[in-house]
C-alpha cells in the first residue's frame, strides 16, 4: 500500500499554499483536488484584492498559477475524492473514491466551505456574472450601481452596510417581518439611508442577459410579484463547511467548522491539521486561507520531524 508523508485534501488557496510549503520542505505532498478543483474562487470572474496581482486576475487563472507553483516544487496533484479517513491509528488509512487506499503520516484538511444558495436555476446561470456570495470579494465591481442582498442575519446586514459604502442603492431582501441580526447591526442598517429593507419578501427569479444580472423579481408574502432593476445579487444566508469527511472524527463547532488549537492548525486528532474556510467561520477570504495553508504545512513539518 502506498505511504505518503503529507496528504492534502482540497485544492483551493489553502490546499495549494500548504502544498507549496510542504513540497519545499521535502515532504513530497500528495494533493487530492476533490469535487471542485480550484475551490470557490473558480466561480469568481475577477479578483482584485489578492496581493501580487495589481491588475487583477480571474479566479481560474489564479488557481492555475497556484497549481503550477505547487507542481513545480514536486507536489503530486491528483484528480479524485477522498472517501474516508481512519483516524484510529497512524499512519492514517485513507480510502480514495474508486477503491484505492493510501497510508498518510500527516493530513491537512483544506476542503473549504460552500456558500448556501436559494436553489434557483437563474441564480446558477448568473453565478459569477452578477450573482455572488461575497460582498467583500466582489462589491468593488458594483460601485455607484444598484444591488440586492438576500438574508436577515448579521452577515447579511454586514454585507449590506459594506455595499452601501460603494453602491448607489442596496435592497435587503428579508423573508421574515424582522431582522435576525444583533441590535447593533440592525441599527447600522436602519441608519444607512441607501439601504432599503424589503421585509416579507422572497426572491422569485434573478433576471439577466448574456452580459449578466439586470434585475431581480421578488415575491411578497401575499403573493404579489414585482421587478427591481439591479446589477449585483448577493447571497448572505450562510455557509456550509465541507466537513462531512471528518464528522464524528474531529472536534467541530456548533456550525460544523473544524476546531483548531488557537494560533495553530492542529485539530483534535494528533497528526491532522486544518486550513482555510473549513475552519474559518469569520473571514472567508482567499488571502486568509492561503496564510492558514502555510501554517498547516509548517505545523505538519514540525509534527513529522518530532515523530520520526
Protein Blocks (a to p, Z undefined) as FASTA:
>chain_A
ZZdfbdcedjbfklmmmmmmmmmnonopacdebjmghijmlmpfbdckbghianopafkl
mmmmmmmmmmmnopacdedddfbdcfkbccdddddehiiacddfbdcddebpadddehia
klmmmgoilpacbfklmmmmmgoiacddedjbfklmmmmmmmmmmmmbdcdddfbfbdfb
dfklmmmmmmmmkbccdehiacfbdcddfkbcfbdcdddfkopacddddfbdcddebcad
dfklmgokaccdfkopacddehiabdfbehiacedjllmcklopaklmmmmmmmmmmmmm
mmmmmmZZ
